Amino acid sequence: MNTLEDCINWLSTTLERFQLANDLCDSDLLQKLQSRLKKIQHLTQHVANKMDNIDDKVEDICAILFKLKRSGALLHSDTLFGKRCC
């Protein structure tokens, strides 16, 4: 009977160690995933900021074109990059 209890104890300890190892592995993978997601977030924010800058510059150009059109200096199409400016 002692051998059976030893076997059960060994199996229980082994399962606990296995679960701990899996938990540690999962934790490491989650940390790596979180790190990647942070990098993606920063990149996405950078792209969004650049797009906002482009939009602001296009609006500035449209304002200049509007002034030129009002002064009669602009005779060409008032569409810029597919965006109606005036």
N, C-alpha and C positions, 0 to 999 in steps of 0.2 A: 504494500500500500504506500510505503514511503517513496518508492520509485515513481509511482503515478503522481503523487503530490509534487515531487521534484519536477516532473515533466510539465505539469500544469503551471507551476510557478515559472519555469523557464519560458514556456510559451507565452505566458502573460507578460513577463518582462520584455521579451522579444517584441511582442506586439506594441507595447508602450514605447519602446525605443523606435520602432518603425514609424509609429504615428508621430512621434516627436520629430524624427528626421523629415517626414513629409511636411509637417507644419513649418519647420525651418525652411525647407525648400520653397514652399508656397509663399512664405513671408518674403524671401529673397526675390522670387519672381514678381510679387506684387510691388516691391520697392523698385525693381527695374521698370516695370510697366508705368508706375507713377512718374518716374524720372523721364521716360519717353513722352508721356502725356504732357508733362511740363514743358519739354522742348517743343512739342507740337503747338502748345498754347502760345509760347513766346513767338514762334515763327508765324502763326496765324495772326497774332496781334501786330507783328511787324508788317505783314502784308496788308492788313486792314489800315494801318497808319499810312502806309505808302499810297494806298488807293484813295484815302481821304485827301492826301496831299495832291494827288493827280486831279481829283475832282475840284479842289480849291483852285488849282492853276487853270483848269478849263473854265471855271466860272470867271476867273480874272480875265482870261482871254475873251470870253463872251462879253464881259463888261466893256472891254476896250473896243471890240467889234461893234457893239451897240452904239458907243459914242461916235465911232467913225461913221457908222451908218446914218446917225442923226445929223452929222455934219456934212453928209453927202459925199464923203471920201471913199466909201465902200460901195462898189458896184457889183461885186461878185455875190455868190450865194452866201446866205447868212447861217449856213449849217456847218458846224465844226465837229468832226469825229462822230457824225450821226446824231449829234445833239443840237437841237435848235437853240441858237444863242439869242436871237433878237425877237 
